[in-house]
């Protein structure tokens, strides 16, 4: 097989490995060590990997000063821990676990209670001797960049034991607390003894990037801006990030008086035809994220129904109007969704449900009474201002009017007006050429009154 053939076969595997490494490590990790020297515990000296007891729990505090001196600063995501193991224990450690938490304690002078975050568990952990034995955390630990860190290790009850398991340590007064026993599981027992050294530790970490809110949008209304966004994408390897809420900024100024918990916000402290910029941040227990995308918006009135008209007969009032005029209002109007209309009579809404069409008949009226109407458009974000108002009196049913005029001489003059609506007037004239003078007859019918001329 030629070298070229070998290379063509190996190359895809190399690429595959690189892809896997890249996918598992989206950010280039850093490593830093705390403690130096070559000192180790003895075979009978307690340490996280030592089995001189059948069960052992340890607590070690690594201070912010030690972390900073190792160039671990600011907020970071810790993804792995390693102990420098010089001699492996004779047996694997059953139910080995690592728990961590932030603490204000500076050493092992007292037991540190929970709550803890369990970052690693292995039913049978066998340390590897000869250097740093790296333990990839199952759940990364987010360091807040301010507090000290507690590393709490424990393993369950061994069926037997022999004094073995050595690792590098460094001198520190009240450096490590422990609870050890050959008669019971110490995993959750209170640590009650202390030694004046700490295990050297290597920390793998990368800078914490707190995920910001996604896809912020802004829709302007009249004297209001409607903001919507999506939750942060939490798949960043940051482990147990706890989202507390959001902050909303207008023109670089925080506008929510308290932490906001939803993903939709209405800002009413704005003026029409003014330009505003908004962004949103996510607030976690460990800090505030970078801003979301920035949006710019100009509040404007929502389009209103056009050209409202009214007509009345048969004791009803019929309303008609035209669709709102969007008028090329930019992104806001293109994103508006019209749900329907509301009808107002004498400033009181009279439709129990939204009206989907551009017409409405009001049957709850009294003939002879005058009413004022206007219509509003209802959108997904809000209700528009009202249309042009119309005022109209409710009219009754139409009727046919027939009039006969009998002068003293022979013949008659008759007239049929056809449909005449109540409240309207009609004028009848004598038939021309009948030999009579012109006769004008006016009959006016309104409720409670009839007049003739």
BELBEL-V302024 format. One record per pair of residues at least 6 apart in sequence whose ideal C-beta (glycine too) atoms are under 7 Angstrom apart, sorted by the first residue. I is the first residue (numbers start at 1). J is the second residue. Records with the same first field share a line. If there is no record, write none. Layout:
I=J + J
This chain:
26=237
27=206
28=206
29=79 + 204 + 205 + 206
30=205 + 206
31=202 + 203 + 204
32=70 + 71 + 72 + 203
33=70 + 200 + 202
34=62 + 66 + 70 + 200 + 201
35=170 + 198 + 200 + 201
36=170
37=170
38=168
39=168 + 169 + 170
40=86 + 166 + 167 + 168 + 169
41=47 + 50 + 166 + 167 + 169
43=52 + 163 + 164 + 166
44=52 + 163
46=52 + 56 + 58 + 178 + 180 + 195
47=165 + 167 + 169 + 199
48=58 + 83 + 153 + 199
49=83 + 85 + 89 + 127 + 165 + 167
50=89 + 165 + 166
51=89 + 90 + 91 + 158 + 161 + 164 + 165
52=163
53=161 + 180 + 181 + 182
54=157 + 158 + 161 + 181 + 182
55=155 + 156 + 157 + 158 + 180 + 181 + 184 + 185 + 186
56=154 + 155 + 178 + 180 + 186
57=154 + 178 + 179 + 186 + 187 + 189 + 191
58=153 + 176 + 177 + 178
59=108 + 111 + 112 + 150 + 152 + 176 + 177 + 191
60=108 + 151 + 175 + 176 + 198 + 199
61=103 + 105 + 106 + 107 + 108 + 148 + 150
62=148 + 149 + 151 + 201
63=106 + 148
64=146 + 147 + 148
72=203 + 205
73=145
74=145 + 207
75=143 + 144 + 145 + 208 + 286 + 287
76=143 + 145 + 205 + 206 + 207 + 208
77=140 + 142 + 205 + 206 + 208 + 237 + 238 + 239
78=137 + 140 + 141 + 143 + 203 + 205
79=136 + 137 + 140 + 204 + 205
80=134 + 135 + 136 + 137 + 204
81=98 + 135 + 137 + 151 + 201 + 203
82=132 + 133 + 134 + 135 + 202
83=133 + 167 + 199 + 201
84=131 + 132 + 167 + 168 + 200
85=127 + 128 + 129 + 133 + 167
86=129 + 166 + 167 + 168
87=129 + 164 + 165 + 166
88=126 + 127 + 128 + 129 + 165
89=127 + 164 + 165
90=162 + 164
91=158
92=124 + 125 + 126
93=125 + 155
94=123 + 124 + 155 + 156 + 157 + 158
95=123 + 155 + 156 + 187
96=122 + 125 + 155
97=118 + 120 + 121 + 154
98=119 + 120 + 135 + 151 + 153
99=116 + 117 + 118 + 119 + 152
100=116 + 117 + 119 + 141 + 149 + 150 + 151 + 152
101=114 + 115 + 116 + 117 + 150
102=144 + 147 + 149
103=112 + 147 + 148 + 150
104=147 + 148
105=112 + 148
106=148
107=172 + 173 + 174 + 175
108=174 + 175 + 176 + 177 + 194
109=174 + 194
111=177 + 190 + 191
112=150
116=152
117=139 + 141 + 240
118=139
119=137 + 138 + 139 + 141
120=135 + 137 + 138
121=138
127=133
132=202
139=239 + 240
140=237 + 238 + 239
141=239
142=208 + 238 + 239 + 240 + 241 + 286
143=149
144=286
154=186 + 187
156=185 + 187
157=184 + 185
161=182
167=199
168=200
169=197 + 198 + 199 + 200
170=197 + 198 + 200
171=196 + 197
172=196 + 197 + 198
173=196
174=194 + 196
175=195 + 196 + 197 + 198
176=194 + 195 + 197 + 198 + 199
177=191 + 193 + 194
178=191 + 193
179=186 + 189 + 190 + 191 + 192
180=186
208=238
209=236
210=282 + 284 + 287 + 289
211=232 + 233 + 234 + 236 + 282 + 289
212=232 + 281 + 282 + 289 + 290 + 291 + 292
213=229 + 230 + 231 + 232 + 246 + 280 + 282 + 292
214=229 + 230 + 232 + 233 + 292
215=229 + 230
216=227 + 229 + 278 + 279 + 280 + 292 + 293 + 295
217=228 + 295
218=225 + 226 + 227 + 278 + 295 + 297
219=226 + 332 + 335 + 381
220=297 + 298 + 299 + 300 + 332
221=299 + 302 + 381 + 382
222=272 + 299 + 300 + 301 + 302 + 385
223=268 + 270 + 271 + 272 + 299
224=266 + 267 + 268 + 270 + 299 + 382
225=267 + 270 + 276 + 297 + 299
226=266 + 381
227=248 + 264 + 265 + 267 + 278
228=263 + 264
229=263 + 280 + 292
230=263
231=263
232=243 + 282 + 289
234=241
241=284
242=284 + 285
243=282 + 284
244=259 + 283 + 284 + 285
245=259 + 260 + 261 + 283
246=260 + 280 + 281 + 282 + 283
247=254 + 256 + 280 + 281 + 283 + 288
248=255 + 256 + 260 + 265 + 278 + 280
249=255 + 278 + 279
250=267 + 276 + 278
251=276 + 277
255=267
259=283
270=276 + 299
271=299
272=299 + 300 + 301
273=298 + 300
274=298 + 299
275=296 + 298
276=297
277=294 + 296
278=295 + 297
279=291 + 292 + 294
280=292
281=288 + 289 + 291
282=289
300=329 + 332
301=385
302=377 + 379 + 382 + 384
303=324 + 325 + 326 + 333 + 377 + 384
304=324 + 376 + 377 + 384 + 385 + 386 + 387
305=321 + 322 + 324 + 341 + 375 + 377 + 387
306=321 + 322 + 323 + 324 + 325 + 387
307=321 + 322
308=319 + 321 + 373 + 374 + 375 + 387 + 388 + 390
309=320 + 390
310=317 + 318 + 319 + 373 + 390 + 392
311=318
312=392 + 393 + 394 + 395
313=395 + 398 + 421
314=397
315=365 + 367 + 394 + 396 + 397
316=361 + 362 + 363 + 365
317=362 + 365 + 371 + 392 + 394
318=361
319=343 + 359 + 360 + 362 + 373
320=358 + 359
321=358 + 375 + 387
322=358
323=358
324=377 + 384
326=333
336=379
337=379 + 380
338=377 + 379
339=354 + 378 + 379 + 380
340=354 + 355 + 356 + 378
341=354 + 355 + 375 + 376 + 377 + 378
342=349 + 351 + 354 + 375 + 376 + 378 + 383
343=349 + 350 + 351 + 355 + 360 + 373 + 375
344=350 + 373 + 374 + 386
345=362 + 371 + 373
346=371 + 372
350=362
354=378
365=371 + 394
366=394
367=394 + 395 + 396
368=393 + 394 + 447
369=393 + 394
370=391 + 392 + 393
371=392 + 394
372=389 + 391
373=389 + 390
374=386 + 387 + 389
375=386 + 387
376=383 + 384 + 385 + 386
377=384
395=421 + 422 + 423
396=422
398=419 + 420 + 421
399=420
400=418 + 419
401=417 + 420 + 426 + 443
402=416
403=414 + 415 + 428 + 441
404=412 + 414
405=412 + 413 + 430 + 439 + 441
406=412
407=436
411=434
413=430 + 431 + 434 + 436 + 439
415=428
417=426 + 428
420=426
422=445
423=446
425=442 + 444
426=443
427=440 + 441 + 442
428=441
429=438 + 439 + 440
430=436 + 438 + 439
442=452 + 453
443=452
444=450 + 451
